[in-house]
Amino acid sequence: MAKINFGGVEENVVTREEFPLAKAREVMKNETIAIIGYGVQGPGQALNLRDNGFNVIVGQRKPSKSYDKALKDGWVEGKTLFTIEEALQKGTIIFYLLSDAAQIAMWPTVKKHLTEGKSLYFSHGFGITYKERTGIIPPSNVDVMLVAPKGSGTSLRRLFVEGKGLNSSFAIHQDYTGKAKDKVVALGIGVGSGYLFETTFKKEVYSDLTGERGTLMGAIQGIFAAQYDLLRSKGHSPSEAFNETVEEATQSLYPLVAENGMDWMYANCSTTAQRGALDWWKKFRDATAPVFKELYESVAAGQEAQKSIDSNSQDDYRVKLEAELKEMRESEMWITGAAVRKLRPENN
């Protein structure tokens, strides 16, 4: 494990050069990885592991849309695709990749198959960190570990196919066998991580819940809506408001930030844009800082976890979710967005 300096702070990271794929395969040569959950993270991680030469099987409810998707992805019924209980029995490393609510419901079934020496793998610290709320308490004679790719399963797979990687955090909750470190790093390399950085289950879920509600999704949608609505109220057309709010950001400027950093993006914009951005960014920071503080405190207190558990475990959750997404999808801003996307050169 290498120590890398990030902004004056040293962190432990693992790179592909330090822990090559051949070494990861050697560590995993006698293991059977059972993927439980084929929804958000499951397909990307399962397919990447399979393509990297690991022994992988998928366990999924039958019949279900996810089971049908697994068949389309090339998993073979009775050979690499099984019911959940069959996969749990066969697997030596259980990838627990169901949704948080589904993990709670499925836990009694999973727990009975966690025999001595097996490994339980998560991609989110939710179930373990909030164990008083979820009831997910693994037996003491298994390894418990986490690899959390910093992006969606779709992105993980897309970048893998392109020969790239998605950075991931890793953590060890229990090391019963004394081999958990090598296992979790090998699995992190196997699923297609760019590099791996060390964390804990608690820190992973605190940062993840804050990020999702903040700059990754919630805050971005809120800021987009605020600027779009302001421009429209001042007489700007839907196309102009959307292009200035969303299209230019996602298609032009954000990729520059990803490539070389915010300062480089600033340096490669007009002098008028530079001056304005430099004058205003701290005002936005100061205005939103109290909201982020409130958000983090809600995450740390378990309030966000309880809201998720209560909401996602309801029988009509999907119906309510679709209604909320429909409201967003049918807003003028995102109807305009759909029209703008169709007009992009690659779509004509």
VENNOR-V805894 format. One record per residue. N is the residue number from 1. SS is DSSP state (helix for helix, strand for strand, loop for the rest). PSI is psi as a letter, one per 40 degrees, with the letter a starting at -180 (NA if undefined). NEAR is the number of other C-alpha atoms within 10 Angstrom. Layout:
# VENNOR-V805894
n: {N N}
ss: {SS SS}
psi: {PSI PSI}
near: {NEAR NEAR}
This chain:
# VENNOR-V805894
n: {1 2 3 4 5 6 7 8 9 10 11 12 13 14 15 16 17 18 19 20 21 22 23 24 25 26 27 28 29 30 31 32 33 34 35 36 37 38 39 40 41 42 43 44 45 46 47 48 49 50 51 52 53 54 55 56 57 58 59 60 61 62 63 64 65 66 67 68 69 70 71 72 73 74 75 76 77 78 79 80 81 82 83 84 85 86 87 88 89 90 91 92 93 94 95 96 97 98 99 100 101 102 103 104 105 106 107 108 109 110 111 112 113 114 115 116 117 118 119 120 121 122 123 124 125 126 127 128 129 130 131 132 133 134 135 136 137 138 139 140 141 142 143 144 145 146 147 148 149 150 151 152 153 154 155 156 157 158 159 160 161 162 163 164 165 166 167 168 169 170 171 172 173 174 175 176 177 178 179 180 181 182 183 184 185 186 187 188 189 190 191 192 193 194 195 196 197 198 199 200 201 202 203 204 205 206 207 208 209 210 211 212 213 214 215 216 217 218 219 220 221 222 223 224 225 226 227 228 229 230 231 232 233 234 235 236 237 238 239 240 241 242 243 244 245 246 247 248 249 250 251 252 253 254 255 256 257 258 259 260 261 262 263 264 265 266 267 268 269 270 271 272 273 274 275 276 277 278 279 280 281 282 283 284 285 286 287 288 289 290 291 292 293 294 295 296 297 298 299 300 301 302 303 304 305 306 307 308 309 310 311 312 313 314 315 316 317 318 319 320 321 322 323 324 325 326 327 328 329 330 331 332 333 334 335 336 337 338 339 340 341 342 343 344 345 346 347 348}
ss: {loop strand strand strand strand strand loop loop strand strand strand strand strand strand strand loop loop loop loop loop helix helix helix helix helix helix helix loop loop loop loop loop strand strand strand strand loop loop loop loop loop helix helix helix helix helix helix helix helix helix helix loop loop loop loop strand strand strand strand loop loop loop loop loop helix helix helix helix helix helix helix helix loop loop loop loop strand loop loop loop strand strand loop helix helix helix helix helix helix helix loop loop strand strand strand strand loop loop loop helix helix helix helix helix helix helix helix helix helix helix helix helix loop loop loop loop loop loop strand strand strand strand loop loop loop helix helix helix helix loop helix helix helix helix loop loop loop loop loop loop loop loop strand strand strand strand strand strand strand loop loop loop helix helix helix helix helix helix helix helix helix loop loop loop loop strand strand strand strand strand strand strand strand strand loop loop loop loop loop helix helix helix helix helix helix helix helix helix helix helix loop loop strand strand strand strand strand strand loop loop helix helix helix helix helix helix helix helix helix helix helix helix helix loop loop loop loop helix helix helix helix helix helix helix helix helix helix helix helix helix helix helix helix loop loop loop loop helix helix helix helix helix helix helix helix helix helix helix helix helix helix helix helix helix helix helix helix helix helix helix loop helix helix helix helix helix helix loop loop loop helix helix helix helix helix helix helix helix helix helix helix helix helix helix helix helix helix helix helix helix helix helix helix helix helix helix helix helix helix helix loop loop helix helix helix helix helix helix helix helix helix helix loop loop loop loop helix helix helix helix helix helix helix helix helix helix helix helix helix loop loop helix helix helix helix helix helix helix helix helix helix helix loop loop helix helix helix loop}
psi: {h i h h h h f e h h i h i h i d d d g i d d d d d d d e d e i h h h h h h f c c d d d d d d d d d d d e e i h h i h h i i h i i d d d d d d d d e e h h h e d e h i i d d d d d d d i d h h h g f i i d d d d d d e d d d d d e e g i h e i h h h i e h e d d d d f d d d d e g h i i e f i i h i h h g h g i i d d d d d d d d d e e a i h i i i i i h d h g d e e e d d d d d d d d d d d e f i d i h i i a i d d d d d d d d d d d d e b e d c d d d d d d d d d d d d d d d e e e i i d d d d d d d d d d d d d d d d d d d d d d e i d d d d d d e i i d d d d d d d d d e d d d d d d d e d d d d d d d d d d d d e e d d d d d d d d d e e i d f d d d d d d d d d d d d d e i d d d d d d d d d d d e i d e e NA}
near: {14 12 12 14 10 8 6 7 8 11 14 13 17 24 17 20 8 12 16 14 18 14 15 23 20 12 17 20 12 11 18 17 26 29 28 27 24 23 18 14 24 22 23 22 27 29 21 21 21 17 15 17 16 23 19 22 25 29 25 24 16 12 9 10 13 17 23 14 14 24 14 10 11 11 21 14 14 10 9 17 22 23 17 20 17 16 24 26 15 16 25 21 24 26 26 23 22 22 18 19 17 14 21 18 16 14 17 12 13 20 15 13 18 22 13 14 15 19 26 22 25 21 25 25 24 23 23 20 22 20 14 10 15 20 15 21 14 19 14 12 16 20 27 24 27 27 30 26 26 15 13 14 19 15 16 25 23 16 16 21 13 8 9 14 21 22 20 24 24 26 27 18 19 18 17 16 14 10 11 20 16 15 20 24 27 22 26 27 30 25 26 28 26 19 21 25 21 16 17 17 25 18 13 23 23 22 14 19 20 23 17 13 17 20 14 14 12 13 17 15 15 13 13 17 19 12 16 23 18 13 18 16 10 9 9 14 13 19 16 14 22 26 18 15 20 20 17 12 13 12 11 12 16 14 13 18 14 10 10 10 12 14 11 12 18 18 11 13 12 9 11 8 13 15 12 10 12 11 10 10 11 11 11 9 11 10 11 13 12 11 13 18 12 10 19 20 15 16 19 18 12 16 13 19 23 15 10 13 17 12 16 18 15 12 9 10 13 13 10 14 13 12 12 11 11 11 12 14 16 11 13 16 21 17 14 18 19 12 11 14 12 11 11 9 7 7 7 6}
